[in-house]
Amino acid sequence: MTTNGSFQLFSSSDDKPSLGLGFLESSEPPLPPPPPSIEVLSSEVSPSVKYTVEPVNLDGLTLLKGRVSTKEVLGLPNSDLVPGIYEGGLKLWEGSLDLVKALRSEIQNGHLSLKGKRVLELGCGHGLPGIFACLEGAAETHFQDFNAEVLRCLTIPNVNANLAEKSQPDNASEARFFAGDWGEIHQLLPHAHESEMNSEHGQATGYDVILMAETIYSISAQRNLYGLIKKCMIHPHGVVYMAGKKHYFGVGGGTRQFLSMLEKEGKLILCSFGHVNRTVIYSCHVG
Ligand SMILES: C[S@@+](CC[C@H](N)C(=O)[O-])C[C@H]1O[C@@H](n2cnc3c(N)ncnc32)[C@H](O)[C@@H]1O
């Protein structure tokens, strides 16, 4: 459903079951210029926005998530997203919970360790996968969202709430926060390169693990997202864990388009390791 350019997209875990994946607008109007890319300091938590915290149970693991009002934070009605203005970071989408479950099972099966790693969560919103990485001993975790307000009012308070209880000061993960569009944010991200990954010469710097959930719903944004991943992944052992839906009705994006773009270029190899609920989870390595 669309109201003044704002959309109800797919179901989020903040909504009580809304299994009708209604998204009825298909033409994509031109987007406004993106907001400037900035680093948001962890001290910049918004003091005026009401933030309440509640537990989320993930098959035995409890994380904390905040709840804020979209109207209070952004002055917008309670919509899932407003393309080019607000990209959905204030809601908790089910893919991010499914991604945490998948990462946890990868660690339990001995296929993944996050200890000492450089982790980047793209399109973080609440940031639960990145928070999980901090709790699992990542050396650095960088969180990115389109909207600085999301980081100030939700992501940073969520990181504080989860890490206050569980993290030891001497092995705390360094958490940093970056707002901006996928087409430009590489200029700010500390471990991104200026140019895209060169498979012959590799890259000496980058992130060991890139996490992202529910980020591939917009066809027009997929190319920039893919370009950013190539600028951020360390070569040759970098890995991306992504969670998404096969198809986001009405917007046309989804894992199918994203995978076919990757297959055409052949620079990244994809492995599907399954479904959690309606979410497909992929890991993706340098080819
Ligand atoms: C649907 S929300 C998902 C949020 C979170 N990962 C979750 O699953 O709960 C999409 C996320 O991608 C980010 N995003 C979408 N389009 C973007 C763009 N063009 N540039 C930067 N970030 C973008 C939004 O800020 C938001 O955090």
The ligand as an SDF file (V2000), in Angstrom:
LIG
                    3D

 27 29  0  0  0  0  0  0  0  0999 V2000
   14.4570   -3.3830    5.2450 C   0  0  0  0  0  0  0  0  0  0  0  0
   15.6960   -2.5820    6.1890 S   0  0  0  0  0  0  0  0  0  0  0  0
   16.4610   -3.9620    6.9940 C   0  0  0  0  0  0  0  0  0  0  0  0
   17.0640   -3.5530    8.3110 C   0  0  0  0  0  0  0  0  0  0  0  0
   17.7520   -4.6940    9.0950 C   0  0  0  0  0  0  0  0  0  0  0  0
   18.8250   -5.2870    8.3420 N   0  0  0  0  0  0  0  0  0  0  0  0
   16.7620   -5.7620    9.4880 C   0  0  0  0  0  0  0  0  0  0  0  0
   16.7480   -6.8260    8.8170 O   0  0  0  0  0  0  0  0  0  0  0  0
   16.0170   -5.5710   10.4480 O   0  0  0  0  0  0  0  0  0  0  0  0
   16.8700   -2.1810    4.8970 C   0  0  0  0  0  0  0  0  0  0  0  0
   18.1950   -1.6140    5.4080 C   0  0  0  0  0  0  0  0  0  0  0  0
   19.0420   -1.2960    4.2980 O   0  0  0  0  0  0  0  0  0  0  0  0
   19.4690    0.0700    4.3650 C   0  0  0  0  0  0  0  0  0  0  0  0
   19.4510    0.6190    2.9990 N   0  0  0  0  0  0  0  0  0  0  0  0
   18.4860    0.4310    2.0620 C   0  0  0  0  0  0  0  0  0  0  0  0
   18.7940    1.0750    0.9230 N   0  0  0  0  0  0  0  0  0  0  0  0
   20.0040    1.6760    1.1450 C   0  0  0  0  0  0  0  0  0  0  0  0
   20.8640    2.4750    0.3430 C   0  0  0  0  0  0  0  0  0  0  0  0
   20.5700    2.7950   -0.9120 N   0  0  0  0  0  0  0  0  0  0  0  0
   22.0220    2.8980    0.8800 N   0  0  0  0  0  0  0  0  0  0  0  0
   22.3420    2.5710    2.1640 C   0  0  0  0  0  0  0  0  0  0  0  0
   21.5750    1.8150    2.9790 N   0  0  0  0  0  0  0  0  0  0  0  0
   20.4200    1.3780    2.4740 C   0  0  0  0  0  0  0  0  0  0  0  0
   18.4520    0.7570    5.2500 C   0  0  0  0  0  0  0  0  0  0  0  0
   18.9780    1.8580    5.9370 O   0  0  0  0  0  0  0  0  0  0  0  0
   18.0390   -0.3340    6.2070 C   0  0  0  0  0  0  0  0  0  0  0  0
   18.9020   -0.3890    7.2890 O   0  0  0  0  0  0  0  0  0  0  0  0
  1  2  1  0
  2  3  1  0
  2 10  1  0
  3  4  1  0
  4  5  1  0
  5  6  1  0
  5  7  1  0
  7  8  2  0
  7  9  1  0
 10 11  1  0
 11 12  1  0
 11 26  1  0
 12 13  1  0
 13 14  1  0
 13 24  1  0
 14 15  1  0
 14 23  1  0
 15 16  2  0
 16 17  1  0
 17 18  1  0
 17 23  2  0
 18 19  1  0
 18 20  2  0
 20 21  1  0
 21 22  2  0
 22 23  1  0
 24 25  1  0
 24 26  1  0
 26 27  1  0
M  CHG  2   2   1   9  -1
M  END
$$$$
